[in-house]
Amino acid sequence: MWGHLRASSSMNKRVTSRDSMNADVQANSDLLENGEQEMTNPSWRYSCPHVLVATIVAFLFGYHLGVVNEPLESISIDLGFSGDTLAEGLVVSTCLAGAFAGSLISGWIADGVGRRRAFQLCSLPMIMGASLCATAKTLAGMLAGRFLVGLGLGVGPPVASLYVTEVSPAHVRGTYGSSIQIATCLGLMAALLIGIPVKNIVGWWRVCFWVSTIPAAILALAMMFCAESPHWLYKQGRFAEAEVEFERLLGSAHVKSAMLELSKSDRGDETESVKISELLYGRHSRVVFIGSTLFALQQLSGINAVFYFSSTVFRRAGVSSNLANVFVGIANLTGSIVALVLMDNLGRKVLLHWSFFGMALAMAVQVFASSGVASNYGAFYFSVGGMLLFVLTFAVGAGPVPGLLLPEIFPSRIRAKAMAFCMSVHWVVNFFVGLMFLRLLEQLGPHLLYSIFGTFCVMAVVFVKRNVMETKGKSLQEIEIALLPQE
């Protein structure tokens, strides 16, 4: 009985506070429309520290993508599965299977406990899983640790995309979104650099896993001091707290205008639960389809196969794996910096379109290099050049844009759960690419396999041109209103 009374009281307070907030926002709207609103953009300095903490998740994502790249051979020898390409693929892909499981629940966690708590929760399995990998004595122990790490990675990246989108001022949201890709790139480079001594120091691969527990612990602690998403607080009916967080993120001069924008897109349905069927067949199914397809095409381009197995592939081409990894890291970082500069200038759609086009061109170069037409010396340069061009053009658009664009186009009510669904598609495709790449490379040969990847890149160019809208410089509420389905 007491539980029902308390729930009823909470609901009455929520409705009352929502009505009060809407009345207050309406009372201030005339002032805002008459020019008394602060017309300058909010300073990026307020929100930047919070975004930087959130990008630790992206760093860990990149680190765990690359942590088995160089040490994979040593791990297989120490744990007794050397020469078994399927077992090697499982070491890579078990992490992705865990990420798929984590991504399925990430939206419910983010909506249930808030974005900050979700960050802290995702750090725990990453710490536990990395510790288990570092102490593994058998393949089963390694796979169990990789699965736990994957659970954390499944929850973290979609929450990071949500958080960065929701706490960023519109004029720098693209730049902040690109910082996620840069953090991922730095994580990959860190994993590759830390893995360099693995051939000379016995058991060094265990150190590679231990190192990853440090940024995960920093993330859990630093989030205690970061702002909660005002969008999430608003959905919970905690309007006063949302105002406080907007002041921390935007400055006091922009609080009223930010709350007004939220009220414009609030249609009073935030408390209704979101079902999977609504994402698949409901009125917002089109934007969910766009998001899922973008992530699927991103992975079917073969990019993560490059990151997982670049050492193996370059060694087969006669290139030092250490040197190859350095160049891959430089290409990835260079492309990410270009995206950072251009994202809020050229826009999301332009970068995405030309990025996939450049990746298709790079795959064509790879096909030519493996076709036998060029001399051995020329094939070597075409192969390495094509791989680096592929990574560079990916980092300019296909890497950072989907994770930024999707939270922008998803309405606030379904944003967290739609991101969870789209990321689950990402991880499923990623899993099979990571699991089957080496085997397909052996059975089909590089010529045919790269042709398949290039075809998917061309499909992505066409899909982007026909289906993706430009969101540069628009507030989340403006985008939501523009995308509202016609009743």
N, C-alpha and C positions, 0 to 999 in steps of 0.2 A: 504493500500500500504506500509506504513511504517512498519507494522507488518511483511509483507512478506520479505521486505528488511532486517529487523533485523534478522529474522529467517535464511535467506540465509547467512548473514554475520556470524551468530553464527555457522552455519554448516561448512562454509569455515574455520573458525578459529579452529573448532574441528578437521576437517580432517587434516588441516595443522599441528596442534599441535600433532595429533596422528602420522603423518608421521615423524615429527621432533623427537618425543619421540622414535619411533621405530628405526629411524636411529641412535639416540644417544645410545639406548640400544644395537644395533648391533655393533656399534663402540667399546662399552665396553665389548662385549661378549668374544672377543679373550683374553682380559686381564683376565677376570674371569676364562675362561677355562684353561689358562696357569698358574693358581695357585696364581695370585695376589689377589684373593678374600680372605677376612678374613675367615679363616676356622673354627674358634670357633663359637659355637652357640650364638645367641644374649642373652643378660642377661634378665632374667625374670623380673628384677626390673623395667624396663622401662614400660612394658605393664601391670604389676600387678595392679597398682592403677585404671586403666581404667576398667579392668575386675571386680574389686571389686565393683565399682559403678554400673556396669551392673547387677551384681548379686542381687542388691536390688530388681529388678523385680522378681527374683526367690524367694526371701524372702517373698515378698507380695503374690506371687502365693501360697506358702505354708501356709501363714497366713490365707488367705481367704478360702483355702480348709478346714482348721481346726477351723475357728473362730466360726462356728455354732455347732461344735461337742458337747462340754460340755453345752453351753447355750441353746441348741435347746428346751429342756423341758421348761425352763423359758420363752423363747420367745413365745412358743406356748400358755402358760398360760396367759401371759400379753396381747397377741394380739388376744386371743380368738379362737384358733384352737387346743386346747389340745386334744390328742387322735386321731386326724385325720392324719393317717400315710401318706396319699397322699399329704396333705398340708405340712407336715414336709419334704417330699421328694421334694416338689416344692421349699421350702426355700433353699434347697441344690442345686437343679438342675436348677433353674432360672439363677443362676450365670453362670452355664455351658452353658446355651442357649445363654446368652450374650457373653460368650467367643467364642462360635461358630461363632456368627455374627462378632465379632472383628477379629477372625482369618482369615475370608474370605477376609478382606481388608488389613490385616497386610502387606502382600507382596507388594501391590501397595503403601501403605504408606511408607514402608521402602525404596522402589526404587524411590519414588517420592520426598520425602523430606530428605532422608538420615536416617542413623541409629540413630544419636543423637536426631534429632527432633522427630523421632518416639517414642523414650523413653519418651520424654517430653509430647508428645500428649497422650500417654497411661496413664500417671499419673493423668491427669485431670479427666476422668470419675471415676477413682478409688477413688479420693478425694471426688468428688461429690456423688458418690454412697454410700460410707461408711458413709458420713454425713447424707444422707437420711435414711439409715438403722438405724443409731443411734437415729434419731428423729422420727422413724416410730410409728404411733398410730394404724395402721391397717395392716392386712396381705398384702393388695395391696401395701401399702407404702413400706413394707419390700421387696416385690418382685421387685418393681421398682428399689429400691436401689441396690439389688443384681444383677439385670440385668445390671445396669450401671457399677458396679464393674467388672462384667464379660466382658463387652466390653473392658475395659482396660487390663484385664488379657488375652483376646484373642489376642491383639496386642503385648503385652509385651514379653511373653516367646519366641515366634519364633524370634523376633527381637534380644532378648538376645542371643539366640543360634547362630544367624548369626553374631552378633557383636563379641562375644567371639571367634568364629572360625576365623574370618577375621583379628582380631588384635593380635592373639596369634602366637608366634614362634612355628614351627612344633614340636619341642622336648618337649614342655610343653602344647601343645594344649589339650591333654587328661586330664592332671591335672587340667587345667583351666575349661574344660568341667565338670569335677567332682565337681568343686566348685559350679556350679549351683545347683547340687543335694544337696550339703551340705547346701547352702543357703535356698533351699526349705525345707529341714529338720529343720533348725533352725526356719524358719517361722512357721512350724507346731507346733514345741515345744513351741514357744512363744505364739501362740494362745491357746494351751492347758494350759499352765501355767497361762496366764492372765485370763483364764476362771475358774480357781479353786474357787475364792470367789463367783461365781455366785449364789450358793445355799444359801449363808449366807447374801448377800447384795442385797437388792431389786433394780432392774434396773441395776445391774452391767453389764449385757450383752450389754448395750448401750456404756459403757466405752470401751468394747472390740472392738467395731467398730470405736470409735473415735481414739483409739490408732493407727490404721492402716493409718490414714491420715498423720502421722509424717514421716514414711519412704517414702511415696509417694511424699511428698513435697521435701524431701531431694534429691530424685532421679531427680526430675525436675530441681532443682538448681545445683546439682553436675554435671549433664551432660553438663552444659555450659562450663565446664573446661576440659572435656574429649576430646580425639582425635576422629575425624571422621574416619570411615572405609576407609583405602586406596583403597580397592577393589571397593567400591562404587564410590569414587572420580575418580578412573581410568576409570570406566564405563561411567562417565559423561564427560570424556575428560579433566578433571582437573588434569593434570599430575604433575604440579609443586606442587600443594597442596598435592597430594598423596605422593610425595617425602618427603615433610615436615612432614606429619603424620607418615610415615615409620621411619623417624629419631627419632621422639618422642617415637615410640613404640619399635624399634629395636636397635637404636643407629646408628650413622652416617656411621660406617664401613659396615653396611649391607644394606644400601639403594639401591645401584646399583644392587646388586644381587636380592633383592626383586622385583625391577622394571623389571629386566630381566625375572624372573619367571612369572610375570603377562603378559609380552609380548608374552611368549611362548604359553599361552593358549588363547590369544586374536586372534580371527579369523575374527574380523571386523563386527560381527553381534550383538553387544551389544545394538545398538540403536533400533533394531526391537522389537516390542511389543510381549509379550508372552501371548498366548491365552490358555484358559482352555483346549480346544481341543488338543493343542500340548502336554499338560501335560498328558492327558489321552491316546492319540493315536499317538503322535509324536515319534521322534527318542529317546527321553529321557524317554518314558513312563515306561520302565522297572524299572529305579531307583525310579521313583515316586511311582510305585506299591510297591516296596520293603519298601519305607518309610511309606506309608499309612498302609501297613499290619503290620509293626512293631508297630506302634502306636495303631492300633486296638487291636492287641494281648496283648499289654501292659495293656490296659484298661480292656479287657475281662478276664484277669487273676483275676480281682476283687480287685486290690490293693486299689483303691480309695474308694471302699466301706468300707474297713478297716479304712481308715483315716476319712471318713465322720461319720461312725456309730460305731466306736470302743467302745465308752462309752456305747451306748445302748446294744451292743452285750455282752460286759463284765459284765454289770449289770445283764443281763439275766443269765449269768453263775455264778452269785454270787460273782463277783470280784468288789472291789471298783473301780469306774471309774477313780478316780484321780490316783490311783496306776497303773491301766492298762495303762493309757495314758502316764505316766512317763516311763514305760517299753517299750511301743511302740516307744516313742521318742528316748530312748537310743538305741534300736535296729536299728532304721532308721539312727541315727547319726553314730553308729559304722560301719554299712555297707557302708555309704557314705565315711567315712574316709578310709576304706579298698579300695574302688574304687579309691579314690584320689591317694593312694600309688601305686596301680597296673595298672592303666589305661595306662600309658606310658611305662610300663614294659611288662605286659602280652599281652596287646592289646585289642581292642574293641570286636572282635568276640569271643575270649575265655571267657571274662567276661560275655558277653551277653548269650552265650550258657549255661554256668554253672549256671548263675543266674536263668534262666527259669527252668533249671533242678531242682535246689534247691527249687524253688517255687512249682513245681509239687510235690516234695517230701513232702513239708510242707502241701499242700492240702490233700495228702494221710493221713498224721497224723491227720488232722482235720476230715476227713471222719471216720477214726478209732475211734476218740474220740466221735463222735456223733452217732456211729452205735449201741451203747448199749452193745458192747462186753466187754469193760472195765468197771471196777467198777466206781461208782460215783466219788470216790476220784481220781482214775486214769484218768477218763475222764476229770476231771477238769485240771489236769496237762498237759495232752496231748493237750487239747484245747488251753490253754494259750501258751504252748510251741510251738505248730504248728503255731499259729498266729504270735508269735515273730520271729520264723524261717522264715516265709513267708516275713515279713517286712525286716528282715536282708538280705535275699538273693535278694530281689527286689532291695534294695539300692546298692548292689554290682555291678549290671549290668543293669537289665531291666529298672531301674529308670534313671540313668545318660546317658547310652550309646546312645539311639535313638536320643536325642536332640543334641548330639555331632556328631554322625556318619552321620546324614542326611545332614547337611550343608557341610560336607566333601565330600560326594559322589555326591552332586548336582552341575552341572556346574554353573559357575558364572552368566551366562546369565539368568538362570531360578531359581537361588538359593532362592531368597526371595519369589517368588510366589509359588515355589514348597513346601517350608516350610509352607507357608500359607495354601496350599491345604492339606498337611499331618496333620497339626495341626487341621484343620477343621474336619477331620476324627476322630482325637483324642477326640475332644470336643463332637462330636455327640455320640460316644460310651460311653464316660464318663457321658454324660447327662442321657442316658437311664439306665446305671448301678446305678447312684446315685438316679434316680427317682424310680426304681423298686426293689432295693435291699431288703428293709424291707418287702415289700409285698411278694416278692418271698421267703424270709426267712420264712414268716408265712405259705405260701401255700405249698412250696416244702419241707420245713424243711432243717436244716443245712447239713444233710447227702447228699442229692441229689444236693443241690446248690453248695457245696464245690467240689463235684465230677465234676460238669460242669466247674467250675473255673480251676480245676486241668487238665481237658482235654484240655482246651485252652493253658495251660502252656506247655503241651506235644507237642501240635501243634506248639508252638513257638520254641521249641527246634529243631524240624525237619526243620522248615522254616529257622532258622538262619544258620543251618549247610549247607543247600543247596543254599542259596541265598546271604548271607552277605559276603562281602570282607573285608580283614584286611586293615586298613588305618594307623596303628601306624607308626609314624616317617616320614610319607610322606608329602611333601608340597601339598597344595590344587591344585596347577597346575599339579603336577605329578599324583595325583589321577584323575583329570579331563581328562588328556591325556590318562590315562590307561583305562578309562571308555567310551571314545569316541566310539559311535556306528560305525560299519563298513558301509561305504557308498556303 
